[in-house]
């Protein structure tokens, strides 16, 4: 069949499917694009010729945001269906790098199709070409190599078929998936070639559920049976494997308590008897209390990041780990016993091995924590005063008299239905949500904390809504995140994707402002304020009206000042058929409960300012007390 390379690419992608548990899914459900001279005559023309039934197209405004939307879609579809992104060469291609890193870090499939320089080199350099004196075959797309799970450059039409098969192999492999990049020289995109008809035959790629080795299962069961204080840590693999029901049954049968990572939150309903809530630096008091005493920990689908382990300080040195993970790389972490296999298949196999087993009763209750959460939601929570004299830094958080961020979370908790989805990624909200959110559905909590990328929320919410149109989707953003990447609001308006953007105005970077104060940097450079006479950003808050900005981009906007007004605004936005925004100003001086575990952020070892010296003293004490250095 004689087609251009771009036409063959689109035709091939339209015929690829995945299958798991008897359900078939289209692998590439659509393509996002921003067109320039590097892809308009190739991929652009091919999409037009194929038509929307063969390959639905979504018009992006920013290339990084397109990848975020694709990631939100693929995560919601449990990695069984994904999206592609096409860009021009030059800045369009390099804008993909951040999104690609996010996808690969989080093990989420996305296909990237950046344009590239001419293969035939009619002129050198061409527009937007990076010249490298020591290598003639390097372009800006090589920046995508370290953040891609598979990378190839299609120099000749003959390369397309074998490369596409390798690309799809990686996209559909639960252990290997992430960003896949096929760089497409712009002249090759438009070149015609006689492709074999077999390349375009419909293909179904099975996504299997490998079961761990029987000997490893037996050893894991032996360890869990011997445990006096066992704990399960549920990670994102539970969601990807659709293993929430299996985990709930396993926890109920064995009595083993369950703590959740950011990616795993929602694996159990918040009121399940074995659910302890979030674990680690942003976790709950009950989960971390159990983790500190645990002698055997079963990690399911977790990468064991520093927030989960509290920089390696949360678990005792003699704690034994069993890691059920489809990726052998993650299964070997924490010097654990690796159960390499699918999360759901592994849970079911472990349940058989542990038939009749019941763990000793957990001595830790969640009742007090739930009461604390209610007080945060009502606005009656007041943090305990810090012992000792406190000298406020020169850049204290502004006291607006507005709601606390915890009250905003409480209003969302009151308004959202069980199947509604919250999307977040960066700032202080991930910490508050991990502690406080009461997940009622495995898909409700969509927080990207592997890369914690500002700007993820709005485009990802669009991707979630496209993947699950029957769910209401709320993107939670602070003012810093909103200002960084609001562009896809226009896409939501254009395509009628009825998401709700909740804009939390706290006049700067609240999370990093708090961390800055903790590490002795005195909130330097974290507030959105005018310069004062001394040249520092300590003047009045900036008169920026983000609600007006959202309205100018086409959103239906609701403003709220009180908790009652916020609940009403959220309800109105939820019920609206249009994309909407809810704007609320918060008071950064009223934080949620503090972290329940340590996070290792090194502090200046020498300094002249008292705040930094005091912070270093606290850091040294924490490092000594919490990482086991003082234990024999």
N, C-alpha and C positions, 0 to 999 in steps of 0.2 A: 504494500500500500504506500503510495507516494504522498508524503506529508512533510511539512516543515518539522524541524526538531521541536519547536514549541507546540505545534498541533499534535504531534505524536505524544508529547509529554502529557497534555491535557487529556487526550483520549485514553492513555494508559491509566492515569490516575482515576478516571471516572469508572473504571472497571475493576477496582480493587475493593475487597470486602474483608472484614474480620468475622470470626465466629467463636462464640464461647457459650457453653451450656445450651447449645441448640439455637441461640439467638444470633441472627446475622446483622451486621452493621456496615454501612458504607464507611470505608476507611477515611477518605478525604471528602468531608461533607461540604466543603466550599473553599474559596480562595479569597484572601484579602489582598488588596493591592494599592499602591501609589505608583502612577506611571510617569516615566521619564524616557529620555532617548534610549536608555539601555534595555527597556523591556516593552515599550509601547508597540513596536512593529513586530515583535516576536510573540511573547506571552499574551500581550494585550489583544493582538489580532486573533490569536488562537482561541482565547476565551470568547471573543465576539462570534467567531465562526462556530464554535461548539454549542453555544447557547446556554441559558441558565439551567436547563434540565440536566445537561451533561456535567456542568460545573458552575454552581451558584457563585456569584461574585459579590463581594462586599467592599465598598469604597472606603479606604482608610484615610486618615489625616496625618498620621505620624507612624513611621515604620516600626518603632519600638512598641507603640500601643497596639499595632496589628498583632504582633506576637503575643502580647498579653491577652488579647481577646481570644486568640487561638488556644492559648493555655487554659483560660477559663472554660472554654468549650470542652477541650479534651479531658480535663479533670472531672467535669460534671458527667461526661460520658464514660467514666471509668477507664479511660485510655483506649477504649475500643473504637473510637472514632476521633478524628483529628481534623486540622485545617492546614492549608498551605498559605504562604505569604510571598508575593512577588514584588520586587523593587527594581529600581533602576540601578546603575552602577554608582560609584562614588558615595556621597553622603547618604543616599537612600539605603545602600547596602550596609554601611558602617552603623547606621542607626539600628540595625538588627541585633547588634552584638549583645546589648544588655538584655533584651528579651530572650535571646538564645541561651545566655548564661542562666537566666531564671528557669527556663524550661529544662535544661540539662541538670541543674542542681536539684530540681524537684522531681526528676524522672518523668516528665510529661512529654508526649510526642508532639512535634510540630515540624512541618516541612518548610524549609526556607529556600526560595528560588531567586537569589539576587542576580541581576545582570552583571556582566563582566566586560573587560576590555576585548578588543577585537582579537580573535585567534589568528586572523590572516595579516594583521598589522599593516593596514594600508597607510597608516601614519602613526608616528610614535613621538610624543604621547598624544593620545586622543583626549577629548574633553573629560575631565574628572579622573584621569589616570594618575595613579601614584607611581612615580619613577623610582626604581630601586637600582642603584648603580651596580650592585654585585649579583643581581639575579633578574633575568629577563622574564621569568615566568611567575613573578609575584605580583599580586594586585591587592587592593584594600580588602578583598574578600578573604585573604589569608588570615585576617584578624578573627575570622569566625572559626578557624580550626580548633583552637583550644577550648571553645565553648560548645562544640558540636560533638555528638556521639558518632557521626559519620559525615565525612566531607569528601566531595569530588568536584572536579571541574571538567565540564563536558567540552573538550577541545574539538572533537569530531562527532558527527552524527552516529557513527558506529558505536560510540561509547555509551549512548543513552540507555539502551536496553539493559545491559549488565549492571549499570550504575543504578537504574531505577529498582531493579530487583534487590540489590543490596540495601538501598535506602528503605524500601518497604520492610525488608527483614528486620532492620533495626527499629523502625517505627512500631512494629507489632510485637517486639520481644519485651516482655515485662521487665526482664533483668537488664536490658541494654538500652532501653528507650530514652529519648531526650530530643534535642534539636538535631535535625538532619539537614545538611546544607548541600545543595547542588548548584554550583556557580555556573552561570550560563552566558558565555561570551555572546555579545549582541549580534554578531554576524552569524554565528552558528545557530542561534534561535530561529533565524529566518531562512536557513539553508534547507533545501528539499533533499529527501533521501527515500529510497525504496525500503521501507521497514517491513519485516516479516509480519504477516497477519497474526501469527501466534502471539506476538507481543501484546496484542490488544484483546486477547481472550479474557473473559471474566475469571478472576482468581479469588479464591477464598483462603485467607490466611488464618489457620486455627490458633487461637490464643489458649494454650493448654493450661491445666492446673497441675503442675508437677508436685508429687508428694515426696516429703523427705524420706531419706533412707531408713529402712526399718531399724537398723542398729542404732542410728542417731535418735529415732523416736523412743526406743526402749531406754536409752541412757537419759534422755530428757525426762521421761516419766519417772525414772528412778530418782533423779534429782528433785523433782517436784514432790514426790511422795515423801522424801526425807526432810523437806523444808518445814521449819517451824513458823516462819513468817514470809510466805511467798507473796509475790507481787507480779501482776501483769502490767506491762507498759505498751499501750496500743498506739501505733504510728499510722502514717498515711497508707501503708500497705493494706490495712484493714479496709479502708475505703476503696482503694483501687480494685481489690479482689471481691468487693461486695460481700464482705465477711461479717458485717455487723450482727446479723441474726445469729450466726454461728458463734460469735464471741459472747453474745448475751446468754446463749444457752450454756456455753462452756463455763462462764463465770458463775452462773446460777447453780450449775451442777456441782462444781468443785468448791464454791465458796471463796475462790481467790479474788481479792480486791483488784480493781483495774484503775490505773492512772493513765492519762492521755497526753500525748504530745500535741503541739499546735496542729500538725497535719492529721492527727488521729482523733481530735476532739469531735465528739458526736458519735464515736464508735459505739458508745452506750448512751441511752437516754440519761439525762442528768439525775433522774430520780430512781434509776436502777439500784437495787440494794448494794451491789458491788462497786458502784461508780464513785471514785474519789475525786474526780475532776482533773484539772490540768496538773502536770508534774514539771518540776524544774524551777528555773529562775523566775518564771512568770506563773508558777503553779499555785495550788491551794495549800493551806496548812495541813489538812488531812493527808493529801497525797504525798507531800514531802515528808511528813512525819513517818508514814509507813515506809517510804523509800529509804529513809535513813536507817531503819531497823531491819530491812529486808535481808534475808540470807540467800534466797534464790529468786532471781528476776527473769521472767519470761518476756522478752521483747518481741513484739509481733509487728513486722513491717516498719521498723524505725531505723533511722540512720545514726541515732545516738549523738545528736549535735550537742554543742556546749550548753545551750539553753536547757536541754533535757537533762543533762547530767550535772547542771550547775558547775560548769567548767571542771568536771571531774571530781567535784567535792561532795556530791549528794549521797553516793552509795559508799558503804563501808569497804575497806580494802579487801576483805575476805568474802565479799558478796560474789556468788556464782551467777553467771549469766547464761541463758539459753536464748538463742536468737533465731526466730522463725522468719526467714526472709527469702524472697525469690532470687535475690542477688547474693552470690557467695561473698562478694566484697563486703557487704553490710553484715552478713551472717558471722563473719570472723571478728567483728569489733567487740570491744570490752573483754577480749580474751575469752569469748564465750563459746559454748557448744553450738555449732552451726546446724540448724535445721533448714537446709536449702530447699525451698519449695513455696508453692502458692499459700497465701495466708489462710484462705478458707479450707483448702484441702488439708493443710497442716493442723489447723484447729480441730477439724473433724477426726483426723487420725490420732491426735493427742487425746481427744475425748474417749476414744475407744481404749487407748492404752491406760487411761486413768479411770476407767469405769469402776464405780464404787468408792472412789477416793473423795474425801472431804477435808479441806484444809482446816487447820485450827482457826477458831473465830478471830476476826480482826478486832483488836482492842481499840482502834481509833474510830470515832464517830464523826459523821459529817454534819450533825445537827447544828452545832455552833457556827460552822462555816456558812450554812444556808441562812441562818439568822443574821449573820454579818452581811451577807449579800443583800438581804432584804433591807437592812439599814442603809446600805450604799444606794440602793435603788430609790429609797424614800428621801434621801438627802439628809438623814440624821446621823450618818457615820462621821465621826471625828477621829483622826489619827491620834495615837498616844504621843504626848510630847517627847522629844528626844532629850535624853539625860544630858546635863552639862550645859554650860553657857554656849549660846549660838550667836554667831555674828553673821547677819545677812550679807550676802554678796552685793556688789554694786548694781547687779541686774536681776533683781527679784522678779518673779513672774507677776504680771499685772493682775490686780484683783478687780475683776469686772463686776462682781456681784451676780454673775450669771449662774447657771446650773453647773454642778460638777459633771465631769465626764461620766462618772458612774450613774448619775441620774439619767443621762442620755441613753446609756445602755439599758437602764431600767425601763425607760419609756419604750424602747424598741422591744424589750422582752414582753411588755404588756400588749403591744399592738400586733406584733408579727404572729402569723399562724404557724402551725407546726411545720408546714412544707415550705415556708418562705426561707429565703437565703440571705445571709449577710456576707459581704465581701470586704476584706480588709487586707492590708499587707505591712504597713509601716507606721512609725510614730509611736505614741503612747497607747493607742487603741488596742494593738495586739496583746499587750500585757494585761490590760483591763478585761478584754474579752476572754482571754484564756482563763483568768481567775473567776470571772463573774458570769459569763454567758451560760444559760441553762439550755443546752442543745436538746431538741426534741425530735430530731430526725437526723439520720446519718449524713444527709446532704446539706443540712442547714448552715453549718459553720464552714465557711470558705475563706480561710485566712492563709495567705501565702507568706510563710515565715522561713522558707529555706533560703531565699535570697533577700527577703524583706525589702522589696523594691518599691520605693515611692513612685506613684503614678500607675501602679498595677490596677488599682481598684475599679476605676470607671470602665476602661476597656474590657477588663476581665468580667465585670458584671454584664456587659453586652454579650460576651461569649457564653456566660452561664445562662442568660435568658434565651439565647438562640438554641442552646442545647436542651433547655427545659422550659419551654414557653408556658407551661401550666403552673409554674412557680413564680411568685413575686420576688424580685431581687433588689436588694438594698446595698449600694456601695457607700461605705463609711470612709470619709476623708477629712483630714485636718486641713487647715488653710495652706500649710506648706505643701502637702501632697496635691491639693487641688491646683495650686499655681504651677506645679511642675509639669502636669500632663492632663489638662482638661479637654484636649482636642477632640476626643472621640464622643464627647457630648453631642457634637454636630452630627456624627454618624447615627447615634441613637435617635435623634430628631428626624433625620433624613429617612431612616428605615422604620420609624415607628416602633422602636424597641423600648417598651415601657418599663425602664428601670427607674429607681429612685436614688438620687445622690444625696446623701446626708452630709452637709458641709458643717463641720465643727470648727468654729472660729475661736482659736485660742491665742492669736496674735504672735505666732512664731512656731518654733520647733519645740513642742512641749516635752517630748520624750528625751531628746538630746539636751534640752535645757536642764531637765532634772538630773541627767547623768553628768552633765558638765558641772553642775553644782556639787555632785557627789565626789567627783574626781579632782576638785579644786580648781576648775577652770572658770568658775563664777559666772556661768551662763553666757560666756563671751560669744558673741556672734550668733545667738540663737533666738533673739526676739525681733519681731517685725516692728521696729520703731524708728522714729527720726533720730538723727544725731543730736546729742546734747552739746553744750558749749565746750566740753572737754574732748570732743571728737568721738566719743563712744555712742553706741546705739542704745541710749538710755532715755531718749526723749519720749514724746507722746506716741501712742500707737498709731500706725499708719491709717489714714482714712480710706481704706480699701473696702469697697462694697462687693463682696463675692456673690451675694444674692443677685444684685443687679447684673453682674457679669454673666451668671448662669442664665438669667432671663434673656439677656442679649443674644445668647447662643441658641435660644429656642425652647428652654425648659420652662415648664409650669412651676412657679416658685412659691413656696410657703415659708413664712418667717415665724419663728417661735421664740418666746422669752421665758415662759414659765413651763413647768412640767406638764400642766394641763394643756397649754397651747401646743406643746411639742407632741403630745399624744394625738391631739386633734389633727395637727399638720401631717403627722406620719400616716394617720388613717386616711386623710384626704388624698395624699400622694399614692398610697397603696391602692386606693379604689379608682384612681384616675386611669383612663386608657392611654394617656400621654406620658412620655418621659418627664419626670418631675425632679425637683430639688427641695429639700427641707434645710433651712438655714437656722442655726442656733449658735449663740455665743456662750462659751463656757468659761469657767473660772479655774485657771491652772493652779491656783493656790489651794485647791481642794482636791487632792489626789485620792485615788483608790487605795486600798490596803497595800502596804509596801511589799516588795518581793519576799518570798518565803525561802529563798535560797540564794547562794552567792553567784555572781558573774564576774569572771576575771577580766577586768579592764585595767591594765597597768597605769599607774599614776607616776607623775614626774618624781624621779628619785631625789632630785635636788631642786630647790626653788627658794625665792626670797619672799614670796607672798604667803601670809599666814594660812590662807585657805588651802593652798597646795600642800604646805607642810603638814597641816592637820589631816588632809586627805591621805597623804602618804602613810602617816602613822596608822590610820584606820585600815588602809590597804594591807600593810605589813601584818597587822594583827589578824585580819581576815584570812590572809594567805596562810598564816601559821596555824590558826585555829581550825580552818575549815577544809584544808586539803590533806590532812593527815600527817603533816610534817612533825607534829608534836607527839605522834603515837610511836610506841616502841616497835 
